[in-house]
Structure formats: structure tokens, C-alpha cells
Amino acid sequence: MVHYIRLLKPPVFNRENCPPDQVRLSVVIAITTDLGDAFYPGELSLFLGIFTHAGTLRLGPATWKAGTRCLKWHINIKLQHLASRARLLFTCHDSLETDSLELGNVPSVLGAWTDEFTGPKAVFDDIVLRRFVLQKGRELDICEDNGESIARHIWDAAIALAAWLLKYKAKVQQADGKQHCILELGSGCGLVGLVLASMSQNQNCRLILTDLDDESLRLAKYNARGSREAFNSVWQCCTLDWREPQKFSTDQHPVLIVASDCIYNVDNIPDLVRTFSYLVRQSRESSKGAVNPKIIVSTKRRHPSEEMFFELMTKAGFEQSDQDKVPLSDQWREKAGQDLDVVSIHVFVLPVKVGS
């Protein structure tokens, strides 16, 4: 599984008891799974990168030890390194490289960036940025909350699906050059949808990010506005309640509907399947049959009851047109000779009946 460097509190600068040309940075770090239910089990060296227009400085390392639940790190920084606008990166890469979203090269521990700041009097917001390298060196920033709400964190299944889509973009890109709509359910921070938007740079793309949680939608809007990769796309963020999908209204006809890690709560599965059915039929009807949306779902199975989703999709008339498995990088498990966690990718279509 992937582990995530998390800032349990915003970093703080303090000049007390420091040499006159230095400031002390204090930060509390945890390294956890996507759900925060387990900590990184081994020893790991962590580095601090300071990125400015003038250059990059690497400091550290600090050591995360086996059995650790949090690491309190205090490090002195010369004021000259904070004289211009800067970002901080907390990472396990001594090269300070940006995390990749290339399938097979996604790191097992994701770094955490701060937002830009100026000078040692800066006060950091309670957020963290994940920065990813996409294809051809392009980058995508995704903001998460530092808080404990897992709804506003990136999950493994979203990373796996984003990497899979980048690898197999021919499976989802349209060839006719017309404007197309992509809809993401349970978008959270919006990673998957924004990666899809980045793949549509030479096409007209309408991106709709949906969720029930208002704070998740706030983050999705923040990420969409700040995404250099979505500039060629028209986007919107809106509420979609799976219990009442008929209340969701759009003048668009989604050709692609995506959802990552949305079946872990089995109580929501019947509503999710009904929502898929409603959206597909609405898109067909409103486009007068010109559009038959494809659905792509990624899931990291957590318990056998999730099989209900596939049973209900079959009962609703959907067929699987494709499926794949994406192993999650985990250097600790690899060293221990353990099996890697796997994210399953499933592609569904609702066949058009003859004469309908």
C-alpha cells in the first residue's frame, strides 16, 4: 500500500534561542496509510527541501523509526534561504524529486508540500499539497486538508486509477474532436477528474466533480482553479446525493463516469448503482441516443461484502467490458517478501437494446 507523509499541524517558524541569522522550523509529521489506520512500519530517512526561484536547498535527514506514531522535527534554517517566495517539501527522496503518477513508478511514500510563503514570519494554512509529475514533465498539485477527515485526503484507489488512465488513455479519449463531458462521483480532492482533464488538453473537455461533502467540494474547487492542467477544460463542482440522483441536473451528456474507492461502505452500494443507472440513462435520453457513457470504477477490496456492488451492477444490466489490476508500490512489504496490495479497475457499459 502507499503511505503518505502527513503534517499533523501546520509548520511553525520560531526565532527564540536561534542565532541571529537563523530561524527554527518545527513540524509534527506522521506517515500513515490512506485511511490513517496504520503507520509506516519501518525505518525511513526524511528530508526537507526548500524551493525558491533562486534555487533548491536540501536539509536533514531526520529518522522515522519503526513503531513511531509521530515525529517532531526541529531544524534551523538560515534566513537567507527564506528571503524570497518559497515552498517546503517533506519527502523520503534525498534527490527531492517530485512524486510520479506513471504506472509502475508511483512511490511507496508520498511527499508533502506546503503552499507558497514568504519569510520567517509566514503563517501556514492547515493544508498540504501533493505534487505529481504527469506525462511529458507536466505537474499537477492536489491540495488536501491536514485534518483527520479521510474524505478530504487522497486514497490509494484514486492514485492507482489516475496512473492507469494516464497509461491507457486511448481507452478513454474521444476521437471525434467534439466537446465531451467527464463526471466523477465521490471526487473528494478531485485527483482522478483533474488527471482526466490534463489528458484532454488538445480536446474540449467539460469536467464535473461531484461529492456530498461540502468541504470536499471546496477542496475540489480550489484544486481545479489552481490546476495548470485544467486550463483547457470547463469545470464545475456540485453536490450529487446518491440517495436522490434525480435531483442532480446538468445540460451536459457525460461520455465517461468515474469513481474511485466508493464501494467500501456497503450501505451505500445500492444507491451508487442506482445513481450509475440514472446518469447513464439520462445521458442517453438527453443526447437522443448519441451518447452511451462508459463507467470506470477502481476499488481496493477491504471485505467480501463489497461483492454486492458487482452483483447489483449485473442485475441493473451493466456488463464489464474491461478490467485490470494495479499493484500498489510498498517498499516495506517488498523487503519483507509480503504480497502487495492491489487496486482493481473495472470498466462497465450498459448495452443498448435493439429497437430502444
Salt bridges, closest charged atoms under 4 A:
ASP34 OD2 - LYS300 NZ 3.82
ASP34 OD2 - ARG302 NH2 3.62
ASP99 OD1 - HIS93 NE2 3.35
ASP115 OD1 - ARG87 NH1 3.58
GLU116 OE1 - ARG85 NH2 3.23
GLU139 OE1 - ARG131 NE 3.85
ASP141 OD1 - ARG131 NE 2.72
GLU144 OE1 - ARG6 NH1 3.72
GLU144 OE1 - ARG130 NE 3.02
ASP145 OD2 - ARG152 NE 2.92
ASP145 OD1 - ARG218 NH2 3.32
ASP156 OD2 - LYS300 NZ 2.73
ASP176 OD1 - HIS180 NE2 2.67
ASP213 OD2 - ARG152 NH1 2.96
GLU215 OE1 - ARG218 NE 2.65
GLU229 OE1 - ARG138 NH1 2.97
ASP241 OD2 - ARG243 NH2 2.84
GLU244 OE2 - LYS247 NZ 3.28
ASP261 OD1 - ARG302 NH1 2.80
ASP271 OD1 - ARG274 NH2 2.44
GLU306 OE2 - HIS303 NE2 3.64
GLU307 OE1 - ARG301 NH1 3.21
ASP322 OD2 - LYS171 NZ 2.83
ASP330 OD2 - ARG333 NE 3.79
ASP341 OD1 - ARG333 NH1 2.91
